[in-house]
Amino acid sequence: TLRDSVENHDAYDAMALAQRLEKHDLVFFRQIAAQIYRKNKRWDKSIALSKQDKLFKDAIETAAMSGKSEVVEELLRYFVDIGSRECYVGMLYACYDLIPLHTVMEISWR
């Protein structure tokens, strides 16, 4: 499948393919575009695509893979803003080592 090829091979122009796929009508292809961005460490672009399609599990995984507190905190605040408690808890579980305690206390108070 295309997903397997993207994961296992790198003899292609990844950014050009991702840009074409992110404009596709089918969610499956946009998900592959987000995966390509994640593979190339374009965390913000990958998370934005996942949020657009409401693929929150992919967004959480990407934030955790990034290893960056800023990326994690931004997504955490997004979940609070949209009122998704399940995703908020998922973020706390998946990214516990990247979220400072004071941030969790401040956001949880809301």
Residue pairs with C-beta under 8 A, 6 or more apart in sequence:
2 29
2 32
3 32
3 35
6 14
6 17
6 32
6 35
6 36
6 39
7 35
7 39
14 36
14 39
14 40
15 36
15 40
17 33
17 36
18 33
18 36
18 37
18 40
19 33
20 33
21 29
21 30
21 32
21 33
21 36
22 30
22 33
22 34
22 49
24 30
24 33
27 53
27 55
30 49
30 52
30 53
31 49
31 50
31 53
31 55
31 58
33 49
34 45
34 46
34 47
34 49
34 50
34 55
34 58
34 62
35 46
35 58
37 43
37 45
37 46
37 49
38 46
38 62
38 65
41 66
43 62
43 63
43 65
43 66
43 68
43 71
44 71
46 58
46 59
46 62
47 59
47 62
47 63
47 71
47 75
50 56
50 58
50 59
50 62
51 59
51 75
51 78
56 79
56 84
56 87
56 90
57 90
59 75
60 75
60 87
60 90
60 91
60 94
60 95
61 94
63 71
63 72
63 75
63 91
63 94
63 95
63 98
64 72
64 94
64 95
64 98
66 72
67 98
68 98
69 98
69 99
69 100
72 91
72 95
72 98
72 99
73 99
73 103
75 91
76 88
76 91
76 92
76 95
76 99
76 103
76 107
77 107
79 87
79 88
79 91
80 88
80 107
80 110
88 107
91 99
92 99
92 104
